[in-house]
Amino acid sequence: MVMKYTPWAIGIAWALLASAANAQAQSFPNRPIRVIVPFPPGGGTDATARILTQALAESAGWQLVVENRPGATGRIGTEFAARAPADGYTLLLGTAGPNAILPSTRVKLPYDAVKDFAPISLIDSADYALVAHPSAPIRTVRDLITLAQSRPGQITFASAGNLSVAHLAGEFFKQFAKLDIVHIPYKGGGPAVVATLSGETTLYFGGPSVVHQSKAGKLRAIATTGAKRSKIFPELPAIAETLPGYEISQWVGVLAPANTPKDIVTNVHTTFVKAISTAKVTQQFAAVGSQPVGNTPDEFAAHIKAEIAKWQKVVGGLKVQID
């Protein structure tokens, strides 16, 4: 027998479905939320996750469980989050590496950085710092440009590995200044810093912690990589003051799997942005060298697309193997 549904019956069915979805959104969350960090414990993204865990517990009573899923330059954890149920109970802390740099390469990824995620908000951002070994006659960006022009192919810069943000910060600098400086990849940020401390390499584009090495006299901080001077290290000029348009930053943002209900995305966005806007969280981020951001889902989506486009220009001519 063929069942016939009247417009009235269909209307009732849709109303019940909408009511159920609305009730689910209103009760969200009713269990712990899993936050995927696609890197090992102890790094910058993990530090952001720990700050968020505490902030959300204090401001909203939400329980976040940090789950580190490292490997393949962030690809493993990022794919895991993309394939998770789109119910708001699995979130990803995305970064420039797996969500913008890798998608800008020709490497086939197991996820689509744009289509497989619902951006929620940028959480924090940190400028990198350009430092040099103290023996090098480099005190300003202009000094570096002059020295590199006089010694093509002789000035080296360390990085945490091929296609790391530190690597591409140097490549971006080479393109802007039209210099021939040589990239030396290491297996992680620690070995790269050690190489620069020893003088094995001349330069390093590193995270905020390297500035503390300069205050101890072990390295010389030259400039920061943001569009303008860092609020955390205002004494250092931005590279952009010498090379207008140069800008590199490491960022962390929260994303949900694609097709997560809009009401839940809005709820998570509002709650997260409120949590990171407090003075306490600002101080916690400053302690690890970053600043809270907090923007809209549409703004974060536009940021990711702009980052992918920027890195495509940097990566396009490089012939490197992904670590």
C-alpha positions as CSV (number, residue, x, y, z in Angstrom):
1,M,0.0,0.0,0.0
2,V,1.4,3.4,-0.9
3,M,1.2,5.9,1.9
4,K,0.1,9.4,1.0
5,Y,1.2,12.4,3.2
6,T,-0.9,15.5,3.3
7,P,0.8,18.9,3.4
8,W,-0.5,19.1,7.0
9,A,1.3,15.9,8.0
10,I,4.5,16.9,6.3
11,G,4.4,20.2,8.1
12,I,4.0,18.5,11.4
13,A,6.9,16.2,10.6
14,W,9.2,19.1,9.8
15,A,8.1,20.9,12.9
16,L,9.0,17.9,15.1
17,L,12.4,17.6,13.4
18,A,13.1,21.3,13.9
19,S,12.0,21.1,17.5
20,A,14.3,18.1,18.1
21,A,17.3,19.8,16.5
22,N,16.6,23.0,18.5
23,A,16.4,21.0,21.7
24,Q,19.7,19.3,20.9
25,A,21.3,22.7,20.3
26,Q,19.9,24.2,23.5
27,S,21.2,21.2,25.6
28,F,24.7,21.4,24.0
29,P,27.0,20.4,25.5
30,N,25.8,17.6,27.7
31,R,29.0,15.7,27.8
32,P,32.8,16.5,27.4
33,I,34.0,18.0,24.2
34,R,37.0,16.4,22.6
35,V,39.6,18.9,21.3
36,I,42.0,17.3,18.7
37,V,45.6,18.7,18.8
38,P,47.4,17.3,15.7
39,F,50.8,17.7,17.4
40,P,52.7,16.2,20.4
41,P,52.2,17.5,24.0
42,G,54.4,20.4,25.0
43,G,54.3,22.5,21.8
44,G,52.6,25.9,21.1
45,T,49.3,24.4,19.9
46,D,49.1,22.1,22.9
47,A,49.7,25.1,25.2
48,T,46.8,26.9,23.6
49,A,44.6,23.8,24.2
50,R,45.5,23.7,27.9
51,I,44.7,27.4,28.3
52,L,41.3,26.9,26.5
53,T,40.6,23.9,28.7
54,Q,40.9,25.9,31.9
55,A,39.2,29.0,30.5
56,L,36.1,27.2,29.3
57,A,35.8,25.3,32.6
58,E,35.9,28.6,34.5
59,S,33.8,30.8,32.3
60,A,31.1,28.3,31.0
61,G,31.5,25.1,33.0
62,W,32.3,23.2,29.8
63,Q,34.6,20.2,30.0
64,L,37.2,20.0,27.2
65,V,39.3,16.9,26.8
66,V,42.5,17.5,24.9
67,E,43.5,14.6,22.6
68,N,46.9,14.8,21.0
69,R,47.1,13.0,17.7
70,P,50.5,13.9,16.2
71,G,52.2,12.7,13.1
72,A,52.8,13.5,9.4
73,T,53.2,17.3,10.0
74,G,49.7,17.5,11.5
75,R,47.9,15.5,8.8
76,I,46.9,12.5,11.0
77,G,45.0,14.5,13.7
78,T,43.5,16.9,11.1
79,E,42.1,14.0,9.1
80,F,40.8,12.4,12.2
81,A,38.9,15.6,13.1
82,A,37.6,15.9,9.5
83,R,36.1,12.4,9.7
84,A,34.5,12.8,13.2
85,P,30.7,13.1,13.7
86,A,29.5,16.6,12.9
87,D,27.8,17.0,16.3
88,G,30.1,19.6,18.0
89,Y,31.6,17.1,20.3
90,T,34.9,16.8,18.3
91,L,36.7,20.0,17.6
92,L,40.1,20.7,15.9
93,L,42.8,23.2,16.8
94,G,43.9,24.0,13.3
95,T,47.2,25.8,12.5
96,A,49.0,27.3,9.5
97,G,50.8,24.0,8.8
98,P,48.1,21.4,8.2
99,N,45.3,23.9,7.4
100,A,47.1,26.3,5.0
101,I,50.7,25.4,4.2
102,L,50.1,21.8,3.3
103,P,47.0,22.5,1.3
104,S,49.0,25.0,-0.8
105,T,51.4,22.2,-1.9
106,R,50.9,19.6,-4.6
107,V,50.8,16.9,-1.9
108,K,47.6,14.8,-2.0
109,L,46.0,15.2,1.4
110,P,43.4,12.9,3.0
111,Y,41.2,15.9,3.8
112,D,40.1,19.2,2.2
113,A,41.2,22.1,4.4
114,V,38.2,24.2,3.2
115,K,35.4,21.8,2.4
116,D,35.8,19.4,5.3
117,F,35.6,21.9,8.1
118,A,33.3,24.5,9.6
119,P,35.6,27.3,10.9
120,I,34.6,28.7,14.2
121,S,37.2,31.3,15.3
122,L,40.8,32.2,15.4
123,I,41.9,31.7,19.0
124,D,45.4,33.2,19.1
125,S,48.2,34.4,16.9
126,A,52.0,34.7,17.5
127,D,54.6,36.5,15.4
128,Y,57.9,34.8,14.7
129,A,61.2,36.5,15.5
130,L,64.3,36.7,13.2
131,V,67.4,36.1,15.3
132,A,71.1,35.8,14.3
133,H,74.2,34.4,15.9
134,P,76.0,37.2,17.8
135,S,79.1,36.8,15.7
136,A,77.3,37.9,12.5
137,P,77.5,41.6,11.7
138,I,73.8,41.9,11.7
139,R,71.8,44.2,13.9
140,T,69.0,45.3,11.6
141,V,67.1,43.9,8.7
142,R,68.9,46.4,6.4
143,D,72.3,45.0,7.7
144,L,71.1,41.5,6.8
145,I,70.1,42.5,3.3
146,T,73.4,44.3,2.7
147,L,75.5,41.4,4.0
148,A,73.5,38.8,2.0
149,Q,73.8,40.8,-1.2
150,S,77.6,40.9,-0.7
151,R,77.8,37.2,0.1
152,P,75.3,35.4,-2.2
153,G,74.7,31.8,-1.1
154,Q,76.9,32.1,2.0
155,I,74.3,33.1,4.6
156,T,72.3,30.2,6.1
157,F,69.1,30.0,8.0
158,A,67.9,27.1,10.1
159,S,64.4,25.8,10.3
160,A,62.4,23.1,12.1
161,G,62.0,21.2,8.9
162,N,60.9,21.5,5.3
163,L,57.7,23.5,4.9
164,S,57.6,24.4,8.5
165,V,56.5,28.0,9.2
166,A,60.1,28.8,10.2
167,H,61.3,27.5,6.8
168,L,58.7,29.5,4.8
169,A,59.3,32.6,6.8
170,G,62.8,32.5,5.5
171,E,61.7,31.7,2.0
172,F,59.2,34.6,2.1
173,F,62.0,36.9,3.2
174,K,64.2,35.7,0.3
175,Q,61.4,36.5,-2.1
176,F,60.7,39.9,-0.7
177,A,64.3,41.0,-0.4
178,K,65.5,39.1,-3.6
179,L,68.3,37.4,-1.7
180,D,70.3,34.2,-2.1
181,I,70.4,32.8,1.4
182,V,70.5,29.0,2.0
183,H,67.9,27.0,4.0
184,I,69.2,24.3,6.4
185,P,66.4,22.1,7.7
186,Y,66.6,20.3,11.0
187,K,64.4,17.7,12.7
188,G,62.5,20.1,15.0
189,G,62.7,23.6,16.4
190,G,65.1,22.5,19.2
191,P,67.9,21.3,16.9
192,A,67.4,24.4,14.8
193,V,67.9,26.7,17.7
194,V,71.0,24.7,18.9
195,A,72.5,25.1,15.4
196,T,72.0,28.9,15.5
197,L,73.3,29.1,19.0
198,S,76.5,27.3,18.0
199,G,77.0,29.3,14.9
200,E,76.4,26.4,12.6
201,T,73.8,28.5,10.9
202,T,73.6,32.3,10.9
203,L,69.9,32.9,11.1
204,Y,66.7,31.4,12.5
205,F,63.0,32.5,12.1
206,G,61.7,31.1,15.4
207,G,58.8,31.2,17.8
208,P,58.6,33.9,20.6
209,S,60.8,31.8,22.9
210,V,64.0,32.6,20.9
211,V,63.7,36.3,22.0
212,H,64.4,35.1,25.5
213,Q,67.7,33.6,24.2
214,S,68.6,37.0,22.8
215,K,68.0,38.6,26.2
216,A,70.5,36.2,27.6
217,G,73.0,37.3,25.0
218,K,73.1,33.9,23.3
219,L,71.4,35.2,20.1
220,R,70.7,38.6,18.7
221,A,67.0,39.4,18.0
222,I,66.7,41.4,14.8
223,A,63.0,41.8,14.1
224,T,59.6,40.2,14.3
225,T,57.5,38.9,11.4
226,G,54.1,40.4,12.0
227,A,52.6,43.2,9.9
228,K,53.4,45.6,12.7
229,R,55.4,45.6,16.0
230,S,54.5,42.9,18.4
231,K,52.7,43.9,21.6
232,I,54.8,41.3,23.4
233,F,58.1,42.5,22.1
234,P,57.5,46.2,21.1
235,E,61.2,47.0,21.3
236,L,61.8,45.0,18.1
237,P,60.9,46.4,14.7
238,A,58.8,44.5,12.3
239,I,60.4,43.2,9.2
240,A,57.6,45.0,7.4
241,E,59.1,48.3,8.4
242,T,61.9,47.6,6.0
243,L,60.1,45.3,3.6
244,P,56.5,46.5,3.4
245,G,54.0,43.7,2.9
246,Y,56.1,41.0,4.6
247,E,53.9,39.2,7.2
248,I,54.2,35.8,8.8
249,S,52.5,34.6,11.9
250,Q,51.7,31.3,13.5
251,W,48.0,31.0,14.4
252,V,45.7,28.6,16.1
253,G,42.0,28.4,15.4
254,V,39.1,26.1,16.4
255,L,37.2,24.2,13.7
256,A,34.4,21.7,13.6
257,P,33.8,18.9,11.1
258,A,31.8,20.2,8.0
259,N,28.0,20.1,8.4
260,T,28.1,20.7,12.1
261,P,24.7,22.4,12.9
262,K,24.9,26.2,12.6
263,D,23.3,26.6,16.1
264,I,26.1,24.6,17.6
265,V,28.8,26.4,15.7
266,T,27.3,29.7,16.9
267,N,27.2,28.4,20.5
268,V,30.8,27.2,20.4
269,H,31.9,30.5,18.8
270,T,30.2,32.7,21.4
271,T,31.4,30.7,24.3
272,F,35.0,30.4,23.1
273,V,35.4,34.1,22.2
274,K,34.0,35.1,25.6
275,A,36.4,32.8,27.4
276,I,39.5,34.1,25.6
277,S,38.6,37.7,26.1
278,T,39.4,37.8,29.8
279,A,42.5,39.5,31.2
280,K,43.6,36.3,32.8
281,V,43.7,34.4,29.4
282,T,45.4,37.4,27.7
283,Q,48.2,37.1,30.3
284,Q,48.4,33.3,29.9
285,F,48.8,33.7,26.1
286,A,51.4,36.4,26.6
287,A,53.4,34.1,28.7
288,V,53.7,31.7,25.8
289,G,54.3,34.6,23.3
290,S,50.9,34.8,21.7
291,Q,47.9,37.1,21.7
292,P,44.2,36.2,21.8
293,V,42.2,37.0,18.6
294,G,38.5,35.9,18.5
295,N,36.9,36.6,15.2
296,T,33.7,35.4,13.4
297,P,33.3,32.1,11.6
298,D,33.1,33.9,8.2
299,E,36.2,36.0,9.1
300,F,38.1,32.8,10.0
301,A,37.0,31.1,6.8
302,A,38.3,34.1,4.8
303,H,41.6,34.0,6.8
304,I,42.2,30.3,5.9
305,K,41.6,30.9,2.2
306,A,43.8,34.0,2.2
307,E,46.6,32.0,4.0
308,I,46.4,29.2,1.4
309,A,46.7,31.7,-1.4
310,K,49.6,33.4,0.2
311,W,51.5,30.1,0.8
312,Q,50.9,28.9,-2.7
313,K,52.9,31.9,-3.9
314,V,55.8,31.0,-1.5
315,V,55.7,27.3,-2.0
316,G,55.2,27.2,-5.8
317,G,58.8,27.4,-6.8
318,L,60.2,25.2,-4.0
319,K,61.5,21.7,-4.6
320,V,61.5,20.1,-1.2
321,Q,60.3,16.9,0.4
322,I,57.8,17.1,3.2
323,D,59.3,15.9,6.5
